Amino acid sequence: FSNRIRGVFPREHRIVVVNLGGGTSELRAKSADNPVSLLGEAPKVRATDPGAYALFLQAREVSRQYNAAAFERAIALYRQALQIDPMYAPAWNGLAFVYFGQIDLDVLTAEQGLMLGRDAVNKALERNPSLAPAYGNLALFEGFIERDLQAAARHIEQGLALDPTNLEVIGVACGVA
């Protein structure tokens, strides 16, 4: 190749974030005369207190150890997060998952865990009906505890309709199948 390649991209494109106002923004590829939206409208999320978010992250990580002591620690951390921000749906949903885990490890009876878990997941969905992982947790309770695979499948479908790439919902779907 002795010749230099020129003019392959006749216009330089830049990626820019455009503030649309009202707390929303959009990612665009912009040329001199034609801005193009790359990702569509940015998802709208509810802001939470940074302290509540940090506690949520700690609780989620601790719960992944999947043992009785870790679940007790995760419950304490989720409750601390919810004391700071009782409207924080992911923390309610995380709490629901921990109760499922406690049923699985025989720390709670199915009756106790279902009552606590359903209460927590329902609080999550009251606060954010679009929280896809909450439908995954409902599917866990219905599929594994209640043995109602049709109800579990409906919850999985709801979660995937909201977020088709959500790994928590996909994981539950694999487990229930």
N, C-alpha and C positions, 0 to 999 in steps of 0.2 A: 504494500500500500504506500505508494509514493505520493498520492494525492490526499490532501486534507479534505475531510468531509465538512461542508459548510451548508448552512441553511436547512438542516434537517428539521429543526424546530423554528419556524419563521418568527414566532413571537415567544418571548419569554413569559412563562406563567409563574405566578407566585401564589403560594398558599397564604391566605389571610383569614383572620377571624373578624367577622363583622358583628359589631354590637347592634342588635335589633331593638334594644330598649326593653324595659320591663324584666330585666334579669336574664334575658335570653340572648344567645349569640348563634352564629352560623359559620361553619367552615366553608370557604369558597376557594376555587381556583380562579385567579383573576388575570386576564390579559388586559391589554390597554383598552379594548373596546367591548369586552364581553365577559362579565362576571358569571361564573357558573357555580351553582350550589353542589357540593360534593356529597354531603351527608344528610341533607334535608334539615328539618328543624331539630335543634338540640333538645334532648329529653329534659323535661321539667322535673326537678327534684326538690324536695323540701330540705332546707338547711337544718342542721342540728347543731347543738352545742359541741364544740371540739372535745370537751372532757367526756361527754356522753359517747361520742364516736370512738374515742380512745378506749374507753371501758368496753364498748361493744366489740372492738377488734380483739382486745385481750380475751374476753369471754369466748369469742368464736374460736380463737386459737387454742385456748385451754380445753374447750369441749371436744376438739379434734383428737385429743388423747384417748377419748372414749373409754374412760374407767370411772368408777364411782366417785373417787376423790376429785377427779377433774370436773365431773359434773357438778358437785357441790360448790366448787370454786367458781365455775362458770355461772351458776345460778346467782351467787353473791355478786359477781361482776355485772351481770345483766340487770339485777335489781338496783345496783348503784347507778348504772346508766339510766334506768327508767326513773329513778328519783330525780335526776337532773332534767331529763326530758321524757315525760310520760307519754308523749305523742310519737316517740321514735319507733316506728313500725318494725324495722329490722331487729331491734332488740327484743321486742315481743315475740317475733318469729324465731329468733335464736333460742329464747327461753322454751318455746314449744318443742324445738328439736331436742333440747336437753331432757325434757320430760319424756319424750319418746325413747331416748337412750336409756333413761332410768328404768323404763318398763322393760326394755330389751335386756338389761343387766339384772333384772329382778330386784332393783332397789325400791321401785314402786310397784304396786299391783296394777294390773291393766285398768281397773276401775279408777284408782287414784290418778294414774298418769293420764288417762283419757280426759278426766275432768280438768286437770291442770293444763294439759296440752291444748285441748280444744279452747279453753278460756283464753290462753295466751295467743293462739293463732287467730282466734276471732277478734281479739283486740288489735292484732297486727292488721287484719283486713279492714276493720272499722277505720283505722287510721290511714291505711293506704290500700284500697281495693285493687290496685294494679301491681301489688307486690307478688311477682311470679313465684318466688320460693315458698311463700306461704301456702300456695296451692299444692306445692310439693309436700309440705308437711301434712296438710290435710290428707293427701294421698297415702302418706306413711301410716297415719292413724287408721284410715279406712281399709287399706290393703293388708297391712301386717297385723294390726290389732283386732279390727272388726271382721276381717276376712271378706270384705265387700269389694271385690275387684272391679265391679262396674262403677261404683262410686269413686274408687281410686282412679280409674281411667278417666272419669269426667273431670276430676281435679287436675290430673296431669294435662289433659287437653286444655283446660282453662289457663294453667300456668304457661304452657307452650304457646298458646294463642297470644298471651301478653308478651312473652319473651322467648322466641323459638331457639335461642342459643344459650339459655340459662343452664349452666352445668348442674346446678342443684336439682332442678326439675328433671333434667335428662337422666341424672343419676338415680333419682327415685323411680323414673319410668323403667330403667333397666332392672332395678331391684324388684319392682312389683311384677314385671313380666316374668 
